[in-house]
Every structure is written in C-alpha cells, then in structure tokens.
Amino acid sequence: MTGEREATFFRTAFWAAIGATAFLALNANAAAQVVYPSPQFDGGFVPNATSFGAPVVVDSFSNGGPVFSDSFGTTGFPAGPDFSGSPNFSNAIPNGAPFGGQIIGEVPFNGDINSIPLLEQKQPNAPRPLPALNVPRTDADFERRVEALARRFSKPPLSIEGSTPGRLLRYSLIGGADATFLAPNRALAAEDAQNGPNIPQTTPDLEPIYALGALCWNVPCDNRRILRVVDGRPLAKVGFGFQSKRGELLAALAFAKIDRDYEIRINDEKFRVQDLVDAEKLACSKNANLSTVAVGLAHYSQNPDETWTNAFGETWSLAKILEQETRRPVDWGSSEATDKLLALTFLLARLKKGALRDSPELKRAERTLVALKGRVWSFFNDAPLSETLFFDKKIKLSTPHMRLYVNGALLRWLTLTASAEELRSEKARRAVFELCALVDQLFNSVDDLDKLAPLDEESLAVAMQTLLLYRARVKNAAVSPN
C-alpha cells in the first residue's frame, strides 16, 4: 500500500512538473508577444517656438458628428457616431525582422524572455485628497498658471540615477531640448578620485544635465542605457523603462528641433541623429505600428518624395507609410487613435510639399482628417472636457487622472490642427483652461514626482505639452501656419 502511494505521489509530481513547465513556456510566449499599450505620442516642445511642425489648417470646423467613410475604402477609420473597436494583430508578426532579431508585437525579441522587462516595479500610490479644482478665469491668469507649471516641470528635481530613460523621454515633452535632470557632478567625481571622498567639498553634489543629450550619449539612467548598436547602426530599445513603442526617441528629437548632425555616442562609437533616422527607415515593415516612427521620419525627411529599401528589400516611402497607417486598424477607444491622427497629420503636411501635393490620395486623407477633427471637437460640446474614453462613447471617464490622460491627447491633436478661428473659440478656451486646472490639481507638489507611475507621467507630460502648444499658437494665431 505504501508503495502504491509513493508511486502515485511520484507520478503526480512528475505530471505536475510537466504541467508547470508547459505553463511557464506558454506564459513566456505570451509575454514575448505582448503588445505594449500605446500611450500618447512622446515628442518634445520648445516653449516660445514659432512653429510646431506643419499642421493641417482648416478655416472652419463642425460642431456635430459627421458620418464617416474611410478615405481609402478600408477599415482604418471609424464608420459611425458610436463605435468601439480593437486592433487586428492577426498579421502583425512578420516572419523575419531587420537587424537579426524577430519582432513580436512591438517588442524586439531575440529569444531570451528574461531580456524583456515587462513588469512594473512600483506599486500604485495610495490615493490622497486632492485640492479643489481652480480653473483660470482670465487669459492673463491662464498665461501665469501655464508659465508657473512649465517652470515646475521642465526642470524637475529628479535624479538621472533614479529615473529610467522612459521618464527622460516623457519629460522632454514639456521642456524639449531644454529639459534637464540632476546628475552627479563630474568635477566633484574627478576631485574625489584625486583627493579622496572624505575631503570637504565646495562643489554641489548634483548638476543639471540635458535629458535628450543624456539619452543621445547613452548615459546610464537607473542602470539602463537606451541605445545599442545593431548591424552597425544605433537603435533605441523598446520595453519597460525604455521606449513604450518604436520611434519615441526619434520623435522626441524631432519635436525638440535637434539637428540631424547632433552626435550620438554608444560606448566608444560615434554616430549622428541621421544614423538613427536611417535605422528606423530600415526597420519599417508591413502591419507594424509606425505612428510614432512616422512623426520623426516626416520631420527629418530631406525630400518628401524619397524612397528607400528596408531590411527585407522592400521599397518604402513616406507616401507608403501614410497609406499603411490609414489602412491599419486601431482601437479607437484608446490612445492608439490619437497616435494615428498625429502620424497622418505630419505625414500629410510633409507630403504636401512634394510631387504628390495635388494627388487624389492626399486630398482624400486631408478630407478624412478634417471630418475626424469635427468629430473630436463635438466631444467638447456639453462640458469643458470630454467625458468618454477617446472615440468610444460607451465608456465614461471615472477619475480625474483618466480625464487628464484622454483630454490631453485629444486637445494636443486639436491644437496642432486648429485654425486661428478654432484657437480663439470659447470651446477651445474653456477646454484648455480646464486642462490647466486639472494639471495643477493632480500634480501640485514636486515632492510626489518621484512616486508617479509611468502612465501618470505620460498624462502630465502630454497635458503640459498641449498647454504650451496652445499658448504658443494663440500668440501667433494672426499668422496662419503652413
């Protein structure tokens, strides 16, 4: 009897071990195929700049919700006033990938599951009482409040040693090329090495370092370096703590107006921003999410009509990216929607300066964006801010943090594409005033900045970028952008 029990125990243990191994393998496979959420576009904005790309400008806008039709006869755009959808990733995994690694979802995957950091390392903060919402009453009050917020967040009191590269990218939305973090003082380190660390020092322990400069020089941020050399070219890593999706670093450099010849350093190798541009061109592939990549490529393109060959030997161009992004299904109840609208806006603006400026394809794309802009403006008819989840009218926003997350992204795109009339409208003014008050309510203490979850940082950064963009465009509203 004892022998039977032992045999049964070992058989059970054996099959349990087999089952556990299978479970881990399946979960590892699922982790490898994760498609990272698409928060807002991570770019940068230089305060007081006279241009923020080349937005599409329309002299009038609709207050209603027009009936939609897909400009290319596909399913890339919503087709009715109430809709929700989910992205179709059935064909999103190519058989091969450039640079010698397989790309699964949006995560460059080399077969080592442990090389992909997927889990959040910080627990959510306990909710704390919020101050009352204090909405600016006048234009002067709004200007003063935005200026104070910009000073507070463009140079945050955060250490680069305790901040991931992703955090530096997020804050570059606010400060652009001037965004700084705190780094160990190099002169002090050299003095310590020479005289010993116990000698009294007069130099401060920390000094400011430019966020985008640190990323381009691959300075360790929270023991992570964002850049690596793959097949002789610089490429930014995607994953937790790095880029949340491909192209964020390039887009951040584009919005901050960083020159294409700016130096990139990886170990002892020297590159230029243009080498990063070329690497992103090589990595273009069918069915991939190229929304954020498109913004950087549109900015750095020296010829809107240029073509190039990707790592698979396929011919690509900005026009091809525009067509693919138009056709690519997205979840219109997520920030993927505003990512897509940003990509199409910048691609269209760049292509209109080339040989295709009068083509039927570009005209259809522009009509579609105009229709979608009317739809987004309609979200602000009944309240200062939209109360539903992006384009999905069935899901209501239940927290102030979600209101900030959604409305920052929607208003950023509207502000980019707004005409002078739209910028001066009471609807726009009411919305940005409310957004300003929401930022001030949720992030009223710099002492909490180091405790924020990445999604809260995204919300703060995108909302601040929107406020700065609106302020700059209103000041220059008399001059219509190209």
C-alpha positions in Angstrom: 0.0 0.0 0.0 2.8 2.3 0.9 4.5 1.5 -2.4 1.3 2.4 -4.3 1.0 5.7 -2.5 4.7 6.5 -3.3 4.2 5.6 -6.9 1.1 7.7 -7.1 2.9 10.6 -5.5 5.9 10.5 -7.9 3.5 10.1 -10.9 1.6 13.2 -9.7 4.7 15.1 -9.1 6.1 14.2 -12.5 3.0 15.4 -14.3 2.8 18.5 -12.1 6.3 19.3 -13.1 5.5 18.8 -16.8 2.4 21.0 -16.4 4.3 23.7 -14.6 6.9 23.7 -17.4 4.2 24.0 -20.0 2.5 26.8 -18.1 5.8 28.7 -17.8 6.5 28.2 -21.5 3.0 29.4 -22.5 3.3 32.4 -20.3 6.8 33.2 -21.6 5.4 33.0 -25.1 2.5 35.3 -24.1 4.9 37.7 -22.5 7.0 37.8 -25.7 4.0 38.5 -27.8 2.7 41.3 -25.6 1.8 44.4 -27.5 2.7 47.3 -25.3 -0.1 49.8 -24.7 0.2 52.9 -26.8 0.1 55.9 -24.5 0.4 59.3 -26.0 3.0 60.3 -28.6 6.2 61.1 -26.8 7.7 64.1 -28.6 9.0 67.4 -27.3 8.0 71.0 -27.4 10.2 74.1 -27.2 8.4 76.9 -25.4 8.0 80.1 -27.4 8.8 78.3 -30.6 7.1 79.8 -33.6 6.4 76.5 -35.3 5.4 73.1 -34.1 5.7 71.1 -37.2 3.4 71.8 -40.1 -0.2 71.2 -39.1 -3.1 70.9 -41.4 -5.2 74.1 -41.1 -8.9 74.3 -41.9 -10.7 77.6 -41.6 -13.9 76.2 -40.2 -14.9 73.2 -38.1 -18.1 71.3 -37.5 -19.8 71.1 -34.1 -21.6 67.9 -35.0 -20.5 64.4 -35.6 -20.3 63.7 -39.3 -20.9 60.4 -41.0 -17.5 58.8 -41.6 -16.3 57.0 -44.6 -12.8 55.6 -45.0 -10.8 57.6 -47.4 -9.1 54.6 -48.9 -12.1 52.3 -48.8 -10.7 50.2 -45.9 -11.4 49.7 -42.3 -8.7 52.0 -40.9 -11.2 54.7 -39.7 -14.4 54.6 -37.7 -17.6 54.3 -39.6 -20.3 55.7 -37.3 -21.1 58.0 -34.5 -20.9 55.4 -31.8 -18.2 52.7 -32.2 -15.6 50.8 -30.4 -13.0 48.5 -31.9 -10.0 46.6 -31.2 -6.8 46.4 -33.2 -6.3 43.4 -35.5 -2.9 42.0 -34.7 -3.5 38.7 -36.6 -1.0 39.6 -39.2 1.2 41.9 -37.1 4.0 39.5 -36.6 6.3 39.3 -39.6 8.2 36.1 -40.4 11.5 37.8 -40.1 12.8 41.1 -38.9 15.7 43.5 -39.6 18.9 43.6 -37.6 18.9 39.8 -37.0 16.1 39.6 -34.4 12.5 38.6 -34.6 10.0 41.3 -33.9 7.0 40.1 -32.0 4.3 42.7 -31.5 6.2 45.9 -30.7 8.9 44.2 -28.7 12.3 43.4 -30.4 12.7 39.8 -29.3 15.9 37.8 -29.5 14.7 34.6 -28.0 15.6 35.5 -24.4 12.5 36.1 -22.4 14.4 37.4 -19.5 15.9 40.2 -21.6 12.4 41.9 -21.9 11.5 43.8 -18.7 7.7 43.6 -18.7 6.6 44.1 -15.1 6.0 47.4 -13.3 8.4 47.7 -10.4 6.5 50.2 -8.4 3.2 49.7 -6.6 0.4 52.1 -7.3 0.3 55.1 -4.9 -2.4 55.3 -2.3 -4.9 57.9 -3.3 -4.5 61.2 -1.4 -7.0 64.1 -1.0 -6.9 66.5 -3.9 -7.2 70.3 -3.6 -10.2 71.9 -5.2 -10.2 72.4 -9.0 -9.2 76.0 -9.6 -10.0 77.0 -13.2 -8.3 80.1 -14.6 -10.8 83.0 -15.0 -8.9 85.2 -17.5 -6.4 84.9 -20.2 -3.8 86.6 -18.0 -4.4 84.1 -15.2 -4.1 81.2 -17.7 -0.8 82.6 -19.0 0.6 83.0 -15.5 -0.5 79.5 -14.5 1.0 77.8 -17.5 4.3 79.7 -17.1 4.5 78.5 -13.5 3.7 74.9 -14.4 6.3 75.0 -17.2 9.0 76.2 -14.7 7.9 73.4 -12.3 8.1 70.5 -14.7 10.6 71.4 -17.5 13.5 71.1 -15.0 12.1 68.6 -12.4 14.1 67.9 -9.2 14.7 64.3 -10.3 17.9 62.4 -10.3 19.0 60.7 -13.6 20.4 57.9 -11.5 16.9 57.1 -10.2 15.0 57.8 -13.5 14.6 55.4 -16.4 15.3 56.5 -20.0 11.5 56.4 -20.5 11.0 59.1 -17.8 13.5 61.4 -19.5 11.6 60.9 -22.8 8.3 61.8 -21.1 9.7 65.0 -19.5 11.2 66.0 -22.8 7.6 66.6 -23.9 7.5 69.5 -21.6 10.9 71.1 -21.8 12.0 69.9 -25.2 15.7 70.5 -25.8 16.0 72.4 -22.5 14.6 69.7 -20.3 17.1 68.8 -17.6 17.6 66.2 -14.9 20.1 66.1 -12.0 23.3 64.1 -12.4 26.3 63.5 -10.2 28.7 66.4 -10.5 31.5 65.4 -12.9 34.0 67.9 -11.4 33.3 66.5 -7.9 33.7 63.0 -9.1 37.1 63.8 -10.6 38.1 65.7 -7.4 37.1 62.7 -5.3 39.2 60.4 -7.4 42.2 62.7 -7.0 41.9 63.8 -3.3 39.7 61.1 -1.7 36.0 61.2 -0.9 36.4 62.4 2.7 37.9 65.8 1.8 35.4 68.7 2.3 33.9 69.8 -1.0 32.6 73.2 -2.1 31.1 71.9 -5.3 27.4 70.8 -5.3 26.8 67.1 -5.4 24.4 67.3 -8.3 24.4 69.4 -11.5 21.7 69.7 -14.3 22.2 67.6 -17.4 20.1 67.8 -20.6 17.6 64.9 -20.8 17.8 64.4 -24.6 21.6 65.0 -24.5 22.0 62.3 -21.9 19.9 59.8 -24.0 21.9 60.6 -27.1 25.1 59.9 -25.3 23.7 56.8 -23.7 24.2 57.9 -20.2 23.0 55.2 -17.7 19.6 56.1 -16.4 18.5 53.9 -13.5 21.2 51.5 -14.7 19.6 51.4 -18.1 21.1 52.6 -21.4 18.5 53.2 -24.1 20.8 52.8 -27.2 22.6 49.8 -28.6 24.4 49.2 -31.9 22.7 46.7 -34.2 24.2 45.9 -37.5 26.4 49.0 -37.4 23.6 51.5 -36.6 22.2 53.0 -33.4 18.8 51.7 -32.3 16.7 52.5 -29.3 15.4 49.8 -27.1 11.7 49.1 -26.6 10.3 47.9 -23.4 9.5 48.8 -19.8 11.8 51.7 -18.8 12.8 52.5 -22.4 10.5 53.4 -25.3 6.9 52.2 -24.9 6.9 51.9 -28.7 9.2 52.3 -31.6 10.2 55.8 -32.7 9.7 57.7 -29.4 13.3 58.8 -29.1 13.4 59.9 -32.8 10.1 61.8 -32.4 11.3 63.5 -29.2 14.5 64.7 -31.1 12.3 65.9 -33.9 10.0 67.9 -31.7 12.9 69.4 -29.8 14.4 70.6 -33.2 17.6 68.6 -32.6 19.8 68.8 -35.7 20.3 65.7 -37.8 24.1 66.1 -37.3 23.8 66.0 -33.5 26.2 63.4 -32.1 25.1 60.1 -30.7 27.6 58.1 -28.6 27.3 54.4 -27.8 30.3 53.1 -25.9 33.3 54.3 -28.0 31.4 54.5 -31.3 30.1 57.9 -32.6 27.0 58.3 -34.7 24.6 61.1 -35.7 20.9 61.5 -35.4 20.7 60.9 -39.1 22.0 57.4 -38.4 19.1 56.8 -36.1 16.8 58.0 -38.9 18.3 55.5 -41.3 17.9 52.7 -38.8 14.2 53.5 -38.4 13.8 53.5 -42.2 15.4 50.1 -42.4 13.1 48.7 -39.8 9.8 49.8 -41.5 7.7 46.7 -42.1 4.2 45.8 -43.2 1.5 45.8 -40.5 3.7 47.3 -37.9 2.6 50.3 -35.8 4.6 53.1 -37.4 2.6 56.0 -35.9 5.4 57.4 -33.8 8.1 56.5 -36.3 6.2 58.4 -38.9 6.4 61.7 -37.0 10.2 61.5 -36.7 10.7 60.4 -40.3 8.4 63.2 -41.6 10.4 65.8 -39.7 13.8 64.6 -40.7 13.0 63.8 -44.3 15.0 66.0 -46.7 12.9 65.0 -49.7 9.2 64.2 -49.3 9.3 62.1 -52.4 12.4 60.0 -51.4 12.2 56.2 -51.5 14.4 53.7 -49.6 14.8 50.0 -49.3 14.1 48.4 -45.9 15.9 45.4 -44.4 13.6 43.0 -46.3 14.4 44.5 -49.6 11.1 46.3 -49.9 10.7 49.8 -51.3 9.3 52.3 -48.8 8.4 56.0 -48.8 6.5 58.5 -46.7 3.6 58.0 -49.0 3.6 54.3 -48.4 3.7 54.9 -44.6 0.7 57.2 -45.0 -1.2 54.6 -46.9 -0.3 51.8 -44.4 -1.2 53.9 -41.4 -4.5 54.8 -43.0 -5.4 51.2 -43.5 -4.0 49.8 -40.2 -6.9 49.1 -37.8 -6.5 50.6 -34.3 -8.5 50.5 -31.1 -10.5 53.8 -31.4 -11.2 53.6 -27.6 -7.5 54.0 -26.8 -4.7 56.5 -27.3 -3.7 54.5 -30.4 -6.4 56.7 -32.1 -4.6 60.0 -31.4 -1.2 58.4 -32.2 -2.6 57.5 -35.6 -4.1 61.0 -36.1 -0.7 62.6 -35.2 1.1 60.4 -37.7 -1.3 61.1 -40.6 -1.2 64.9 -39.8 2.6 65.1 -40.0 2.9 62.8 -43.0 0.3 64.7 -44.9 1.9 68.1 -44.1 5.3 66.8 -45.3 4.0 65.1 -48.5 2.0 68.3 -49.5 5.4 69.9 -50.1 6.4 67.3 -52.7 5.2 66.0 -56.0 2.1 64.3 -54.6 0.7 67.6 -53.2 -2.3 67.6 -55.6 -2.8 63.8 -55.7 -6.3 62.4 -55.0 -4.8 60.2 -52.2 -3.6 63.2 -50.3 -6.8 65.1 -50.8 -8.9 62.2 -49.5 -6.6 61.9 -46.5 -7.0 65.5 -45.7 -10.8 65.3 -46.0 -10.8 62.4 -43.6 -8.7 64.3 -41.1 -11.0 67.3 -41.4 -14.0 65.1 -40.7 -12.3 63.5 -37.7 -11.4 66.9 -36.4 -15.1 67.9 -36.5 -15.9 64.7 -34.6 -13.3 65.4 -31.9 -14.5 69.0 -31.4 -18.0 67.6 -30.8 -16.7 65.8 -27.7 -16.4 69.2 -26.1 -19.9 70.5 -26.8 -21.6 69.7 -23.5 -18.7 70.0 -21.0 -15.3 71.7 -20.8 -13.6 68.4 -21.2 -14.6 65.1 -22.9 -16.2 62.7 -20.5 -15.7 59.5 -22.5 -12.8 57.2 -23.5 -11.4 58.7 -26.7 -13.8 57.8 -29.5 -15.7 55.2 -27.5 -18.8 57.0 -26.3 -19.9 54.0 -24.2 -17.1 54.2 -21.6 -17.3 57.1 -19.2 -14.2 58.5 -17.5 -14.5 57.9 -13.8 -11.4 59.5 -12.4 -9.6 62.9 -12.8 -6.5 61.1 -13.8 -8.3 59.4 -16.7 -9.8 62.8 -17.7 -6.3 64.2 -17.9 -5.0 61.2 -19.9 -7.7 61.3 -22.5 -8.2 65.0 -22.9 -4.5 65.9 -23.0 -4.1 63.6 -26.1 -7.3 64.8 -27.8 -6.6 68.5 -27.2 -3.0 68.2 -28.3 -4.1 66.9 -31.8 -6.8 69.6 -32.0 -4.4 72.3 -31.1 -1.9 71.1 -33.7 -4.5 71.2 -36.4 -6.6 74.2 -35.2 -7.2 77.2 -37.4 -7.0 80.7 -35.9 -10.8 80.8 -35.5 -10.8 77.5 -33.6 -8.0 78.6 -31.3 -9.9 81.7 -30.3 -13.2 79.9 -29.9 -14.8 79.8 -26.5 -14.9 76.0 -26.7 -11.1 75.7 -27.1 -10.5 78.3 -24.4 -12.8 76.6 -22.0 -11.2 73.2 -22.6 -7.5 74.3 -22.1 -8.4 76.4 -19.1 -10.0 73.3 -17.5 -7.0 71.2 -18.6 -4.6 73.6 -16.9 -6.6 73.4 -13.7 -6.6 69.6 -13.8 -2.8 69.5 -14.1 -2.5 71.9 -11.2 -4.9 69.9 -9.1 -3.3 66.4 -9.7 0.4 67.5 -9.7 0.5 70.3 -7.1 3.6 69.1 -5.3 7.0 68.4 -6.8 7.7 66.1 -3.8 5.4 63.5 -5.4 7.1 63.4 -8.8 9.5 60.5 -8.0 6.5 58.4 -6.9 4.5 58.7 -10.1 3.6 55.7 -12.2 4.7 55.9 -15.9 1.1 56.4 -17.0 0.6 59.4 -14.7 3.9 60.8 -16.1 2.5 60.3 -19.6 -0.7 62.1 -18.6 1.2 65.0 -17.1 3.7 65.4 -20.0 1.1 65.3 -22.7 -1.2 67.7 -21.0 1.7 70.1 -20.4 2.8 69.8 -24.0 -0.8 70.7 -25.0 -0.9 73.8 -22.8 2.4 75.0 -24.1 1.5 74.4 -27.6 -1.8 76.2 -27.2 -0.1 79.2 -25.6 2.5 79.4 -28.4 -0.1 79.1 -31.2 -2.5 81.6 -29.7 0.3 84.2 -29.5 1.0 83.5 -33.2 -2.6 83.0 -34.3 -2.5 86.1 -36.5 0.0 84.2 -38.7 -1.6 81.1 -40.1 0.8 78.1 -40.1 1.7 76.3 -43.3 
